[in-house]
Structure formats: structure tokens, C-alpha cells
Amino acid sequence: MYCLLRWPRPLAPGARNHIHICHHLCLCAAGTEILSRLNKLGAILLAAMMLANAARAETTLERIVRTGVLRLGYVDEAPFAYLLPDGTLTGESAVIATEVLGRLGAQRIEPVAATWESLIPGLLAGRYDMAAGALTITPELSNTVLFSNPHYRLGDTLLVVRSNPRQLRSYGDIAADRRLRLAVVTGSAQYDYALDAGMSAHQLLSVQNSQAQLQAVRTGRAAAAAGSELSMRRLAQRDPARVQALAVFADDPVHAGYGAFAFRPEDATLCDAVNRALKGWLGSAEHLRLVAPFGFGPLHVTTRTAAEVVARAAP
């Protein structure tokens, strides 16, 4: 320390003043060192605070509120999510997403097209903030993504040749005849349902979309196609002279599809916010008015939570 001084000889007259001066210098030097150390400590604390702020990344919900934009991944399939000729995204899931997320601060939805095979990988890779469309809750997927509470409940049916010459009424009817094939969209829940009903993988014709399902039935490559009742009805409307959707389909009630939005596991705050916006609004007059043009009505509304759907579907 600067205040440790040694005097080599006895003090001369007037040396007391020198002692006072040296003592003053010692105090000044010590104070300077203390200030220096305080400045260094302050710099360290400031750096730590900056690092702490940097470490807390902006959440997806915060970014949506800040920018007013939500990126929505979807698979083009009517009546859930599809593009109009002018490029506008519409469909049951699309209009609900627009309405609900508008309440959270999203002023614009930026649609990002995907296939069934790439929808979930694209979500997890951050290509979009939320996945929507004919996306149903399953125990398997719930281990990978977060699901919102469902915004519809929908059963399946078959698309068959007009008059249904083979009298098909269930997955089991097709499984019983190994010569028959069923057209299913790759990655859809119907693929697993068919296997559960006893079909072999050889009997399943995997196609990219619902239009390919329609073509497979029309050309005889498949005896039937399976999908949600609304999707199959819409396909039948494209060629009513040659195909039809079954009005009665014998299926396991557990196979009812509960449609929901999907989120990355780290986006729990966004998922929770969507659930809060959906609660109380689903089933309202406004909700039913928005989804009516797509074939949805009061019978498709459900009050089950995602957790309840998973628990009932789990083996």
C-alpha cells in the first residue's frame, strides 16, 4: 500500500509538515485505488446485466405482438386450410387462426405451405410459428409438439365408387379382402387407423393429398379413400356422377379427429394464449358464423381439452 512509509533519518525541524503531506498523499492514493476498484466492479456488474438480458431471448408471442405478424404453416386441404385463386388463405382452421390471433396482437398472418410429411418438421425447425389445417391430436404427436385445445371434433368416412358396389362400410371391410387397397394421405391419422383395423401395409396406397385420393378411386387404383367426413364430401362434390362419400361409416369412436393448432414445445406461452382466446369463443354465434361456409356446425364443437383427448386415445 502507498501509506506504508519509512523515514531513513530522525525528523528534522519542520518535518511534521512533511508527515502531514505524505499522510495526505497516502489517503489520496488509497482513495484512487478504491475508486478504480469500484469502477471495475461496476463494469463487471454492468456486463453481467447485459449478458443476463441477452440470455433472455424474445419469446415467439412477444415477437408476434411486437411485429404484428404470425407465420402459419398449413397443408393445403379443403375445408381446413387452402388458398383461393387470389392467394388468400381460407378454410375453417385459417379463419379461426386469423380471428383468435388477431385478439393476441397479430395483424397479419403469413401463410407457409407445407406437405403432411414436412408440416411438423418445419414447425420444429422454426419455419413458422404455428401449424394448422386438418391436424388432429394424437398421443404420438403430443410427445413432439404442444397442441392447443381442439377447435373441432370430426369423424371419418370413405370415398367410394358411386353406388358402392363392394358394399364397403368400414376399415374392417377392406382389411377382410387383401386384394383391396385404401388411398390415404401420407402422414395422416387414417394410415394408422387402417393398420389398427387389420389392414396390411401392402393394402395402403399413400398419396400426397386429397386430390390424389380422388384420382385413385376414380381410376380404380384404390377401392376407397379415407379421410374426414367433410374432406370426403368435398371430394365427392367434384365428381358426383362417379364417386360418393358414405353417409354411414362404422368406425371406432376413439378415431374421431380432434383438430387443433400445434406449437413448438418451447412456445408454451403462445399455446396458452391461444387456449385463453379460444375458451368461451368456440361455439359462440360469431364462431359458428365464420365456420359455417366450410361445412362446420354446432355438432362439430367440443369442450374437451388437448390433455383429455390424449388421455382417451392413449392405449
N, C-alpha and C positions, 0 to 999 in steps of 0.2 A: 504494500500500500504506500501511497505517496506521503502519508502522515508519519511514517517511521523515520525520524531524523537523528543523526548523530553529530555532536559538536566535537571537533578534534582538539580544542583547547579551552581553557577557562573563559568564561564570558567576560568580555571587556565592558567598560562603561558604555552604556547606551545599547548593549546587546539585547536588553529586554525588548526594545522595539523590533529588532530583527526576529526575535522569537514570535512576537505578535504577527509580524508579516508572514513568516513561514507557516505559522498556525493557520492564518487566513488562506494562504496558498494551498495548504493541505485540504482544508474544507472545500475550497473551490474545485480542486482536483477530484476529491471524493464525490462531490455533487455531480460533476461532469460525467464520472463513470456511472453513477446511479441513473442519471438521465439517459445515458447511452444504452444501459441495460433495459430500462423501461421502454425505450423506443424499439429495441429489438424484440422485447416481449410483445409489444403492441403489434408489430409487424407479423409476428408468428400467429397471434390470435386472429388478426385480420385475414391472413392466408388460410387459417383453419376454417373460418366462417365462409370464405369464398369457396373452399373445397366442399364444405357441407352443402352449400346452396347448389353447387354444380352436381353434387352426387344425387340430389333430389330432382330427378328428371320430371318434366311436364307429363302429366297423365294424358291419356287419349281423350278423356272427357274434357279436360281443361283446354286441350288444343282445339277441340270441336267448338267449344264456347268462344275461344279467342278468335278463331278464323271463320266460324260460321259454316264450315264445310265438313261433311261426313262422307267418307268413301265407303260405298256399299257394294260388296261382292254379291253376285247373283248368277243363277243358272237360268238361261232363257227358256222358260216353260210356262205357258198359259195354263190356268188363270192366276198364277202366283206372282211371277215377275217376268216381264217381257217388254221388248222395245216396240213402240209404234213406228210407223213409217217416217215420222218426223224426228225420230231419235229420242222421244220421251219415254222414260221408264215408267211402266204402269203395272197393274196387277194387284191382287189382294195384299201381298206382303209389301209391295212397293208403296202403296198408298198409306198403309199403316205406319211404315217406317218414316215416311215423309211427315205425317201428322204428329206422331209421337216425338220424333227427334226435333221437330220444329219447336216443340214445347221445351226442349232442353237447350235451345240456342242454335241449332243447325239451320241456317237459312238456305242452304243448297246441298243437295245430295249428288255426289259424283259417282255414277254407276260404273262398276268394273265387271265386265263379263268374264265368266269362268265356266268350266265344264264340271260335271259331278266329280270327276276324278281330281280336279285341281282346286275345287272350292275351299275345302278345309286346309290343305297345304298352303294355299295362297293367303288365307286368313292368318295362319300361324307365322307366315313369312313377312307379314306386315304390308301386303299389297293393298289391303283395305281394312277398315276398322270394324266392320260388322258383316256377317254373311246372312243372306235371306233367300227366300224363294220357297220351293217345295222341300224345305229342310225340316225333317222331323226328329224329335228327341229319341235317342236310343241309349241304352246303358253303355254300349261300347264307345260311342262318340262323346258321352258325358265324361269319360276319362281323359279326353283330349282337349275339349273346349268347354266354355261356360255357356249354358243355354238360358235364355230369358224364359219367363213363364209362357206357356203356349198361347197363341192368339187364334188358333182354330183346332177343332177336332174333326177328322175326316177319315172315313173308311175307304177301302179299296174295292175295285171291281175289275172285270175282264172286258177287254175289247175283242170281239169275235166276228167271224163272217156273218153276214145277215142271215137271220132265222136260226142261227146257232145249230148247224146240222149235227155236230158231235155232242150236243146237249151238255156242254161244259158248265159247271156251276160252282166249282171250287178249285183250289190248287190241287187238292187230292185227286180230282177227276183227271187232271193232266198227268199227275205222278203215276196214276194207275196204268197208263198206256205209254210205254217207253218210246214209242215212235213219235209222240207228240212233243213239240217244242214250245216254249213260252218266251216271248220277247220282253225283256226287262232292260231298263236304263242302267248302264254301268254305275255301280256305286250306290244304287237305290236300296231302300229297305226291302222292296219286293223281292230282290235277289235272295236275301236271307230267309224271307218268309217262305219262298218256294222250296228252298232246301229243307227248312224245318218241316214242311208238309210231306217230305219224302221224295222230292224230285232229285234226279241226279244232275251233276254239273253239266253233263252232256245235253240234257234237255233244256238248258237255259241258253237263250240267244241274247248275248249282251250287245246293246246298241247305244249310240251316243245321246239320243234324245227321243222325245215322244213322236216326232215326225217319222223317225226311222222305225219306231214301233208300228205305226200305222202302215207304213210301206211293207213291213214284214208280214203283217196279217193279210193285206191285200194281195200280195204275191204268193202267199202260201208257204213262205219260209218258216212261219210260226203259226200254230193253231190258234193262238191267242196272245194278247199282250196284257200285262198287269200294271196297274197304277192307281192313283187316287181316283175316286168316282168322278170328280169334276174334270180331271185331266182326260179320262177316257171318254166322258160325254162330249167334251170339246173335240176330241179326235173324231168321234162318230159323226159329228155335225159337218165335218169336211167331206165326207163321202157316205151319206146316209143310205144310198142305194146299195152299197156293198158291205158295210160294216155296221155294228151296233155295240153299244155298251150295255152290259147286263144290268137290269133293274134290281135283280136279286142275286146276291153273291154270298155263298156260305163261307165265312172266314172266322178265324179265331178273334174274339173281341179284343184280345190283347194287341192285335195287329193294327188297331185303329191308330192312325197317324196324328200326332200332336205337333203341329207346326210351330216353330219358334225361331228366334234370331240367335245366332251364335257369335261368341266373342272369344278373344284370346284369354287364357287363364289369368294373366296379369291385369286384365281390364275389368275387374270386379266392380269398380266404381261406376263404369259405364253401364254394365249389365244391371246393377242395382237401380240406377237412374231410369233406365228403360222400364224395368218392372214397376217402379213407382208411377210412371206415366201411364202404363197400361192398366194398372189397378183402378177399377171404378169406371174406366172409359170403355173397356171391352163390353159389348152387349148394350151400350147406350144407343140412342136413336141416331146419333151422329156416326158412330162406328158402323152400324148396320146400313146406313145410307151410303157410306163410302164403299163398302164391300159388296153390296147387292148387285152391281153390274157384272161382277165376276162369278156369280152363282152362289155366294155365301149368304147364309141367313141365320136366324136365331138358333137353329138346330146345330150349327157348327161352333157355337160359342161354348167355351169350357171355363170352369173356375179352378181346375187343377193347377198345381204348381209344377215346375220342372222336376223338383225332387220327388213329388208324388208319382209323376209319370214314370220316372226311372225306377222307383221302388216297385211299382206294379208290374213293370216289364221285365225286371231282373229275374233270372231263373232261380 
